[in-house]
Amino acid sequence: MTSPAETAVGDLRIGILVVAYNAASTLREVLDRIPEDFRTRVEKVYVCDDFSTDDTYLIGLGYSQTRDDLPITMVRQPRNLGYGGNQKSGYRMAIDDDLDVVVLLHGDGQYAPEKLPDMVVPFESDSADAVFGSRMMTPGGALQGGMPRYKYVGNKVLSRFENLMLGTELSEFHSGYRAYSTKALASIDFESNSDDFDFDTEIIIQLVEAGMRIEEIPIPTYYGDEICRVNGMKYAADVATHVVTWRLNKMGLGQGRFADVGEEYDLKPSADSSHGVLLRWLDSMPSSRVLDLGCSGGQFAAVARASGHHVTGVDVAAAPGVTDRLDRFVQADLDAGLGEELIVELGDEPFDVVVMGDVLEHVRHPGRLLADARKLLAPGGSMLISVPNFGHWYPRFRTALGAFDYDMRGILDRTHVRFFTRRSLMRLLDDANLRVVSFDQVGLPLGALAERSELGVDEHGEFDEQGPGVLAKAECALAQAWPTMFAYQFLVKAEPA
């Protein structure tokens, strides 16, 4: 008999993870329904019995001993791990066994084993990192397959909300028919996810955060006599909390573990963002020599260069692609100030503009950095500065509750070592003999809530008249009306006094 490994198409090592709990009456039929021509392509079948109280494990064991056309590995969990916990166990085995793809199949027969070949097609063409079977892609199919109407409505409403929060366009978030690249699984921390049914949503969030490719395929809907073990209200609350937490992390609020804490700062293109204000000021000037202190990945500098400016960037590390976005990059730790040697290196020709966007809060001696930067300014030169407002309602609220702590991003970013109010910023500038020429403030970056045009922001990053766009406009208005309370960031254009 030819082994599965010898006949695997395109050398793709495929595994099937069958999660089972009290599935004694259905497990044998589920395994029988795996297509005959697909069986020879399967490297491993992990049947993970989650400490069932019936004969699920014995039936699976007997099946594996009487059939030699499926390479079944029976696993009896030492205790009930939960739906998510049982998946974690199987995915870890698939990774350790060096498989390429693992397909999740339920032992209760709710998902069609006949669709297994379709689930792996995108991996064969390397067009996906994860494939989800969706019961919502065929109009009317879910209801015709017996899905209760209240579940159908709940699925649609919850999936729409999750798409809104994550900026995705999935037709369904709540199908348990999944296939994953083991490389994708190995790159995310799935083992820190919930052991309950919300595990499936958490892993979607991690895939989205990591920029993974997700494809959907239509699958039939089967509702029979299986027992539903999901507490619907708790499940809905859990998944809603997860996606809202992720979105708040993206906006700079909260300490959730879904936030990406990379070194590179993203460009905020909206005209009502801090970058938008700084770029507007820069655009009002003729082509200039610009020094971008704390340039990060050079996204801001790339826009400035497109407007005709010559940009030199300085940062503690060279982010990927930064040298392509700058005219010149210099690596230096701004926390130590510029220092005489660096000033000499940079100052072969003075700069017309020095940009310090979200920099002063990251250095222990901001006054020293301002003084050093002044030495590099040409006569009549300007400094463009932005800092977060510690007087904003969010840190005030946290402090009033006795819940002050650092967040992953935003005003309370854990890399911030100095905090500013409007008054302390003005005092700092005055001490550095800098005169404020222009002053502005921006509200919370609610544009981050809408990464796609239908969610409140158009293709140019401007707010439209729907959904989050309305909230963002209201936030901007509040920031202008009461800046010390609602301004998320203060922005200053200053010149030597």
C-alpha positions as CSV (number, residue, x, y, z in Angstrom):
1,M,0.0,0.0,0.0
2,T,1.3,3.5,-0.9
3,S,1.9,5.7,2.0
4,P,0.1,9.1,2.2
5,A,3.5,10.9,2.2
6,E,4.4,9.3,-1.1
7,T,1.2,10.4,-2.9
8,A,0.8,13.9,-1.4
9,V,0.0,16.3,-4.2
10,G,2.7,18.9,-4.6
11,D,4.5,17.6,-1.5
12,L,1.9,19.4,0.6
13,R,1.8,17.6,4.0
14,I,-1.8,17.7,5.1
15,G,-3.3,17.0,8.5
16,I,-6.8,16.8,9.8
17,L,-7.7,17.7,13.4
18,V,-10.9,16.2,14.5
19,V,-12.1,17.8,17.8
20,A,-14.6,15.6,19.5
21,Y,-16.6,15.7,22.8
22,N,-19.3,13.1,23.5
23,A,-19.4,12.3,19.8
24,A,-19.8,8.6,20.1
25,S,-22.9,8.5,17.9
26,T,-21.4,10.6,15.0
27,L,-17.6,10.1,15.0
28,R,-17.5,7.0,12.8
29,E,-19.8,8.5,10.2
30,V,-17.7,11.7,10.1
31,L,-14.5,9.7,9.4
32,D,-16.3,7.5,6.8
33,R,-17.3,10.6,4.9
34,I,-13.8,11.7,4.3
35,P,-13.5,11.4,0.5
36,E,-11.7,8.3,-0.7
37,D,-9.5,10.1,-3.2
38,F,-8.5,12.6,-0.5
39,R,-7.4,10.0,2.1
40,T,-4.2,9.2,0.2
41,R,-3.2,12.8,0.5
42,V,-3.5,13.0,4.3
43,E,-0.4,12.7,6.3
44,K,-2.0,12.7,9.8
45,V,-5.5,12.5,11.3
46,Y,-5.5,13.7,15.0
47,V,-8.8,12.6,16.7
48,C,-8.7,14.6,19.9
49,D,-11.3,13.4,22.4
50,D,-11.8,16.1,25.0
51,F,-12.3,13.9,28.0
52,S,-15.7,12.7,26.8
53,T,-18.2,11.1,29.2
54,D,-19.3,8.6,26.6
55,D,-17.4,6.1,24.4
56,T,-16.0,8.6,21.9
57,Y,-12.4,7.6,22.5
58,L,-13.1,3.8,22.3
59,I,-15.0,4.2,19.1
60,G,-12.3,6.3,17.5
61,L,-9.6,3.8,18.7
62,G,-11.6,0.9,17.3
63,Y,-12.0,2.7,14.0
64,S,-8.3,3.3,13.7
65,Q,-7.5,-0.3,14.3
66,T,-10.0,-1.6,11.7
67,R,-9.2,0.8,8.9
68,D,-5.8,1.2,7.4
69,D,-6.6,3.9,4.9
70,L,-6.5,6.8,7.3
71,P,-3.3,7.5,9.5
72,I,-5.3,8.2,12.7
73,T,-3.7,9.2,15.9
74,M,-6.1,8.9,18.8
75,V,-5.7,11.4,21.7
76,R,-7.6,11.2,24.9
77,Q,-7.1,14.5,26.8
78,P,-6.3,14.0,30.5
79,R,-9.1,16.5,31.4
80,N,-11.6,18.6,29.6
81,L,-9.6,21.3,27.9
82,G,-12.5,23.1,26.3
83,Y,-13.1,23.7,22.6
84,G,-10.2,26.1,22.3
85,G,-7.9,24.1,24.5
86,N,-8.5,21.0,22.4
87,Q,-7.6,22.9,19.2
88,K,-4.4,24.1,20.8
89,S,-3.3,20.6,21.5
90,G,-4.0,19.5,17.9
91,Y,-2.3,22.5,16.3
92,R,0.8,22.0,18.5
93,M,1.0,18.4,17.3
94,A,0.6,19.5,13.6
95,I,3.5,22.0,14.0
96,D,5.7,19.5,15.8
97,D,5.0,16.9,13.1
98,D,6.2,19.4,10.4
99,L,2.9,19.4,8.5
100,D,2.1,22.1,6.0
101,V,-1.6,22.4,6.5
102,V,-4.0,21.3,9.2
103,V,-7.8,21.3,8.7
104,L,-10.2,21.5,11.6
105,L,-13.1,19.1,11.5
106,H,-15.8,18.7,14.1
107,G,-16.6,15.2,15.3
108,D,-20.4,15.9,15.5
109,G,-20.9,16.0,11.8
110,Q,-21.9,19.7,11.6
111,Y,-19.4,20.4,8.9
112,A,-19.1,18.3,5.7
113,P,-16.0,16.2,5.4
114,E,-16.7,16.1,1.6
115,K,-15.4,19.7,1.4
116,L,-12.0,18.8,2.7
117,P,-10.4,18.8,-0.8
118,D,-11.7,22.3,-1.4
119,M,-10.4,23.5,1.9
120,V,-6.8,22.8,0.9
121,V,-6.9,24.1,-2.7
122,P,-5.8,27.7,-1.8
123,F,-2.8,26.3,0.0
124,E,-1.7,24.4,-3.1
125,S,-1.6,27.6,-5.0
126,D,-0.1,29.5,-2.1
127,S,-2.9,32.1,-2.1
128,A,-3.9,31.8,1.5
129,D,-2.5,31.4,5.1
130,A,-5.9,30.4,6.4
131,V,-9.1,29.1,4.7
132,F,-12.6,29.3,6.3
133,G,-15.6,27.4,5.3
134,S,-18.6,29.8,5.2
135,R,-22.2,28.9,5.5
136,M,-23.2,32.5,4.5
137,M,-21.7,32.7,1.0
138,T,-24.6,30.9,-0.6
139,P,-27.7,33.1,-0.4
140,G,-30.4,31.4,1.7
141,G,-28.2,28.3,2.1
142,A,-27.8,28.5,5.9
143,L,-31.6,28.7,6.6
144,Q,-32.3,25.9,4.0
145,G,-29.8,23.8,5.8
146,G,-31.7,24.1,9.1
147,M,-29.9,26.9,10.9
148,P,-32.4,28.4,13.3
149,R,-33.4,31.9,12.3
150,Y,-32.3,33.5,15.5
151,K,-28.8,32.0,15.1
152,Y,-28.8,33.2,11.5
153,V,-29.6,36.8,12.5
154,G,-27.2,36.7,15.4
155,N,-24.4,35.3,13.1
156,K,-25.0,38.1,10.5
157,V,-25.2,40.9,13.0
158,L,-22.2,39.8,15.0
159,S,-20.1,39.1,11.9
160,R,-20.9,42.6,10.5
161,F,-19.8,44.2,13.8
162,E,-16.6,42.1,13.8
163,N,-15.8,43.2,10.2
164,L,-16.4,46.8,11.3
165,M,-13.9,46.6,14.1
166,L,-11.3,44.6,12.3
167,G,-11.6,46.2,8.9
168,T,-12.2,42.9,7.2
169,E,-14.9,41.6,4.8
170,L,-15.5,38.1,5.9
171,S,-19.0,36.7,5.2
172,E,-18.9,34.7,8.5
173,F,-16.8,34.7,11.6
174,H,-18.5,31.8,13.4
175,S,-17.9,28.7,11.2
176,G,-15.9,26.0,12.9
177,Y,-14.6,24.7,9.5
178,R,-11.1,26.1,9.3
179,A,-7.8,25.2,7.7
180,Y,-4.5,26.8,8.6
181,S,-1.0,26.9,7.3
182,T,1.2,25.6,10.2
183,K,3.7,28.3,9.4
184,A,1.0,30.9,10.1
185,L,0.0,29.1,13.3
186,A,3.6,29.0,14.4
187,S,4.0,32.7,13.9
188,I,1.1,33.7,16.3
189,D,0.6,33.1,19.9
190,F,-2.5,31.0,19.6
191,E,-1.7,29.1,22.8
192,S,-2.5,32.3,24.9
193,N,-6.0,32.4,23.5
194,S,-9.1,31.3,25.3
195,D,-9.9,27.7,25.9
196,D,-13.6,28.4,25.1
197,F,-15.5,28.9,21.9
198,D,-14.2,32.5,21.5
199,F,-10.8,30.9,20.6
200,D,-11.9,31.0,16.9
201,T,-12.4,34.8,17.0
202,E,-9.1,35.4,18.8
203,I,-7.2,33.5,16.2
204,I,-8.8,35.6,13.4
205,I,-7.7,38.7,15.2
206,Q,-4.2,37.4,15.4
207,L,-4.2,36.5,11.7
208,V,-5.4,40.0,10.8
209,E,-2.8,41.6,13.1
210,A,-0.1,39.6,11.5
211,G,-1.3,40.5,7.9
212,M,-2.1,36.9,7.0
213,R,-4.2,36.1,3.9
214,I,-7.6,34.6,4.7
215,E,-9.8,33.0,2.0
216,E,-13.4,31.7,2.3
217,I,-15.1,28.9,0.5
218,P,-18.8,28.1,0.5
219,I,-19.9,25.1,2.6
220,P,-23.3,23.5,3.2
221,T,-25.1,24.0,6.4
222,Y,-26.1,20.9,8.5
223,Y,-28.2,21.2,11.7
224,G,-29.2,17.8,13.2
225,D,-29.6,16.4,16.6
226,E,-26.2,17.5,17.9
227,I,-26.2,19.3,21.2
228,C,-25.2,22.9,21.1
229,R,-22.7,23.6,23.9
230,V,-22.3,27.3,23.2
231,N,-23.7,29.8,25.7
232,G,-24.8,32.3,23.0
233,M,-25.0,35.4,25.1
234,K,-21.6,34.8,26.7
235,Y,-20.1,33.9,23.4
236,A,-21.4,37.1,21.7
237,A,-20.1,39.2,24.6
238,D,-16.7,37.6,24.5
239,V,-16.1,38.0,20.8
240,A,-17.4,41.6,20.8
241,T,-15.1,42.4,23.7
242,H,-12.1,40.9,21.8
243,V,-12.6,42.9,18.6
244,V,-13.4,46.1,20.4
245,T,-10.2,45.6,22.5
246,W,-8.2,45.1,19.4
247,R,-9.6,48.3,17.8
248,L,-8.9,50.3,21.0
249,N,-5.3,49.0,21.0
250,K,-5.0,50.3,17.5
251,M,-6.3,53.7,18.6
252,G,-3.8,53.9,21.5
253,L,-6.2,52.9,24.3
254,G,-6.0,49.9,26.6
255,Q,-3.5,47.3,27.3
256,G,-4.9,44.3,25.4
257,R,-2.5,41.7,24.1
258,F,-3.7,42.0,20.5
259,A,-1.8,45.3,20.0
260,D,1.2,45.3,17.6
261,V,4.1,46.9,19.5
262,G,6.4,47.2,16.6
263,E,9.2,49.8,16.5
264,E,7.8,51.5,13.4
265,Y,5.1,54.1,13.7
266,D,2.4,54.2,11.0
267,L,1.6,57.3,9.1
268,K,-1.8,58.9,9.9
269,P,-2.9,60.4,6.6
270,S,-6.0,62.2,7.6
271,A,-6.0,66.0,7.5
272,D,-7.3,66.0,11.1
273,S,-4.4,63.9,12.4
274,S,-1.1,65.1,13.9
275,H,0.7,64.0,10.7
276,G,-1.8,65.8,8.6
277,V,-1.3,69.1,10.5
278,L,2.5,68.8,10.4
279,L,2.4,68.1,6.7
280,R,0.1,71.0,6.1
281,W,2.5,73.3,7.8
282,L,5.3,71.8,5.8
283,D,3.4,72.2,2.5
284,S,3.0,75.9,3.2
285,M,6.8,76.3,3.0
286,P,9.0,76.3,-0.2
287,S,11.2,73.3,-0.9
288,S,13.3,73.0,2.3
289,R,16.1,71.0,3.9
290,V,14.2,69.0,6.6
291,L,15.6,67.2,9.6
292,D,13.2,64.5,10.8
293,L,14.2,63.6,14.3
294,G,12.6,60.2,15.3
295,C,11.8,59.4,11.7
296,S,10.8,55.8,12.5
297,G,10.2,54.0,9.2
298,G,10.3,57.1,7.1
299,Q,6.6,57.2,6.2
300,F,6.2,60.8,7.1
301,A,9.5,61.7,5.3
302,A,8.3,59.9,2.1
303,V,5.3,62.2,1.9
304,A,7.5,65.3,2.6
305,R,9.9,64.3,-0.1
306,A,7.1,63.9,-2.6
307,S,6.3,67.5,-1.9
308,G,9.8,68.5,-2.9
309,H,11.6,68.6,0.4
310,H,15.0,67.1,1.0
311,V,14.7,65.0,4.2
312,T,17.4,63.7,6.5
313,G,16.1,61.3,9.2
314,V,17.6,60.3,12.6
315,D,16.4,57.4,14.7
316,V,17.8,54.8,17.1
317,A,17.4,51.9,14.6
318,A,17.0,51.6,10.9
319,A,13.5,50.3,10.2
320,P,13.0,48.2,7.1
321,G,12.9,50.4,4.0
322,V,13.7,53.6,5.8
323,T,16.8,54.4,3.7
324,D,14.6,54.2,0.5
325,R,12.2,56.8,1.9
326,L,14.8,59.3,3.0
327,D,17.5,61.3,1.3
328,R,19.8,60.5,4.2
329,F,19.5,58.3,7.3
330,V,21.6,58.7,10.4
331,Q,21.4,56.2,13.3
332,A,21.6,57.8,16.7
333,D,19.9,57.5,20.1
334,L,18.0,60.8,20.6
335,D,17.6,60.1,24.3
336,A,21.3,61.0,24.7
337,G,20.7,64.3,22.8
338,L,22.4,65.0,19.5
339,G,25.9,65.6,20.9
340,E,28.6,67.7,19.4
341,E,29.9,65.0,17.0
342,L,26.4,64.3,15.6
343,I,25.7,68.1,15.3
344,V,28.9,68.5,13.3
345,E,28.0,65.5,11.1
346,L,24.5,66.8,10.4
347,G,25.4,70.4,10.3
348,D,27.4,70.6,7.1
349,E,24.5,72.7,5.9
350,P,21.8,74.1,8.2
351,F,18.2,72.9,8.1
352,D,15.2,75.0,7.2
353,V,12.9,72.8,9.3
354,V,13.4,70.4,12.2
355,V,10.5,68.0,12.7
356,M,9.9,66.3,16.1
357,G,6.7,64.4,15.7
358,D,5.9,62.4,18.8
359,V,9.5,62.5,20.0
360,L,9.9,64.7,23.1
361,E,7.8,62.3,25.2
362,H,10.3,59.5,24.4
363,V,13.4,61.3,25.8
364,R,14.4,62.0,29.4
365,H,15.8,65.4,28.7
366,P,13.5,67.1,26.0
367,G,15.0,70.5,26.8
368,R,18.5,69.3,25.8
369,L,17.2,67.9,22.6
370,L,15.5,71.1,21.7
371,A,18.6,73.1,22.4
372,D,20.7,70.7,20.3
373,A,18.2,70.9,17.4
374,R,18.3,74.8,17.5
375,K,22.0,74.6,16.6
376,L,21.1,73.0,13.3
377,L,18.5,75.5,12.3
378,A,19.2,78.0,9.5
379,P,18.3,81.6,10.2
380,G,14.5,82.0,9.9
381,G,14.1,78.2,10.3
382,S,11.2,76.5,12.1
383,M,10.6,73.6,14.4
384,L,7.4,71.4,13.9
385,I,6.6,69.6,17.1
386,S,3.8,67.3,18.3
387,V,3.3,65.8,21.8
388,P,0.4,63.8,23.4
389,N,-1.8,65.6,25.9
390,F,-1.6,64.0,29.3
391,G,-4.5,66.3,30.4
392,H,-6.8,64.4,28.0
393,W,-9.9,62.9,29.5
394,Y,-8.6,59.3,29.1
395,P,-5.5,59.5,31.4
396,R,-7.5,61.7,33.7
397,F,-10.2,59.1,34.0
398,R,-7.6,56.3,34.5
399,T,-5.8,58.3,37.2
400,A,-9.1,59.2,39.0
401,L,-10.0,55.5,39.2
402,G,-6.6,54.7,40.6
403,A,-6.0,52.6,37.4
404,F,-3.1,54.5,36.0
405,D,-0.7,52.3,34.0
406,Y,1.0,52.2,30.7
407,D,-0.7,51.1,27.5
408,M,0.6,49.5,24.3
409,R,0.1,52.7,22.4
410,G,-1.2,56.3,22.6
411,I,-0.9,58.9,25.4
412,L,0.1,56.3,27.9
413,D,2.4,54.4,25.5
414,R,4.8,52.3,27.7
415,T,7.8,53.8,25.9
416,H,6.9,57.3,27.0
417,V,9.2,58.7,29.7
418,R,7.8,62.3,29.8
419,F,4.2,63.6,29.9
420,F,3.0,67.0,28.7
421,T,0.1,69.2,29.3
422,R,-0.4,72.4,27.2
423,R,1.0,74.5,30.0
424,S,4.1,72.3,30.5
425,L,4.7,72.2,26.8
426,M,4.6,76.0,26.6
427,R,7.0,76.3,29.5
428,L,9.4,73.9,27.9
429,L,9.4,75.9,24.7
430,D,9.9,79.1,26.6
431,D,12.8,77.7,28.5
432,A,14.4,76.7,25.1
433,N,13.9,80.3,23.8
434,L,11.5,79.2,21.2
435,R,8.6,81.4,20.1
436,V,5.3,79.7,19.1
437,V,4.2,80.8,15.6
438,S,1.3,78.4,15.2
439,F,-0.5,76.1,17.6
440,D,-3.1,73.4,16.9
441,Q,-4.6,70.3,18.5
442,V,-6.2,67.1,17.2
443,G,-8.7,64.7,18.7
444,L,-8.5,61.0,19.2
445,P,-7.4,59.1,16.1
446,L,-10.9,57.8,15.4
447,G,-10.0,57.5,11.7
448,A,-8.1,54.4,12.7
449,L,-11.5,52.9,13.4
450,A,-12.2,53.1,9.7
451,E,-9.5,51.6,7.6
452,R,-11.8,51.1,4.6
453,S,-13.9,53.7,2.8
454,E,-17.2,52.1,3.8
455,L,-16.3,52.4,7.4
456,G,-16.1,56.2,7.5
457,V,-12.9,57.2,5.7
458,D,-12.4,57.6,2.0
459,E,-9.4,56.5,0.0
460,H,-7.6,59.7,0.8
461,G,-7.9,59.2,4.6
462,E,-10.7,61.9,4.9
463,F,-13.8,61.4,7.0
464,D,-17.1,60.7,5.2
465,E,-20.5,61.4,6.6
466,Q,-21.2,57.9,8.0
467,G,-20.5,55.8,11.0
468,P,-17.1,56.4,12.6
469,G,-16.6,59.4,10.4
470,V,-19.3,61.3,12.3
471,L,-17.7,60.3,15.6
472,A,-14.3,61.5,14.4
473,K,-15.7,64.9,13.3
474,A,-17.4,65.3,16.7
475,E,-14.1,64.4,18.4
476,C,-12.3,67.0,16.4
477,A,-14.9,69.6,17.3
478,L,-14.5,68.8,21.0
479,A,-10.7,69.0,20.7
480,Q,-11.0,72.5,19.3
481,A,-13.7,73.7,21.8
482,W,-12.0,72.3,25.0
483,P,-8.4,71.4,24.0
484,T,-7.0,70.7,27.5
485,M,-9.7,68.1,28.0
486,F,-10.3,66.6,24.6
487,A,-7.1,67.2,22.6
488,Y,-5.3,64.0,22.0
489,Q,-2.2,65.8,20.8
490,F,-0.8,69.3,20.8
491,L,1.1,70.6,17.7
492,V,3.4,73.6,17.6
493,K,5.3,75.5,14.9
494,A,8.0,77.4,16.7
495,E,11.0,79.7,15.8
496,P,14.0,80.8,17.8
497,A,13.0,83.8,19.9
